[in-house]
Amino acid sequence: MKIIIHTDGGAIGNPGPAAIGVVIEIDGKIKTYAEGIGNTTNNVAEYKAVLFGLKKAKFLAGKNIKEAQIDLYLDSELVGNQVTGHYKIKEPDLQLLFVEYWNLHMDLPPVTFHLVPREQNTAADKLVKSVTSRNKLL
């Protein structure tokens, strides 16, 4: 089973009203998710999008998750390099989210992270903007 996940997170004002966008493809079937996550920073939103995507993929794959091949695409250099161990995590909020990721990843097969330019992550980015643009009006 192949699982492809695209994630993005963003905040208006940083910190400000924030949202996540996640696109998950499992065996050719695509599911999309977009939701507001309250007031927070861009980096927290990016982490929360990764966590949401991995949790949702685990749920969707069910008992077959351990046999899956997971490729996760994100455009956050900070989050991508922190979860792969290339950057230290200095912010306490991000440390807590990394611990949540670490605990989750123990239940998953190895995840291959792909750091891509925003232009290659447009579907997830549009989902975030669909929520944050509504928040501007509230």
HUJOLIN-V393342 format. One line per field, one symbol per residue. ss: DSSP state (H for helix, E for strand, - for the rest). psi: psi as a letter, one per 20 degrees, with the letter a starting at -180 (. if undefined). burial: I if it has 24 or more other ideal C-beta (glycine too) atoms within 12 Angstrom, else O. Layout:
BEGIN
ss = ???
psi = ???
burial = ???
END
This chain:
BEGIN
ss = -EEEEEEEEEE----EEEEEEEEEEE--EEEEEEEEEEEE-HHHHHHHHHHHHHHHHHHHHHHHHHH-EEEEEE--HHHHHHH--------HHHHHHHHHHHHHH-----EEEEE--HHH-HHHHHHHHHHHHHHHH-
psi = ppppppqqqqqohmqapqrqpppppolippqqppqqjapargggggghggggggghggghhcijhhiqoppppqjogggghghjjhqqohphhhgghggggghgihjqrppopooqqhhjkhghghgghhghhhhhi.
burial = OOIIIIIIIIIIOOOOIIIIIIIIIIOOOOIIIIIIIOOIIIIIIIIIIIIIIIIIIIOIIOOOIOOIOIIIIIIIOIIIOIIIOOOOIOOOOIOOIIOOIOOIIOOIOOIOIOIIOOOOIOIIIOIIIOIIOOIOOO
END
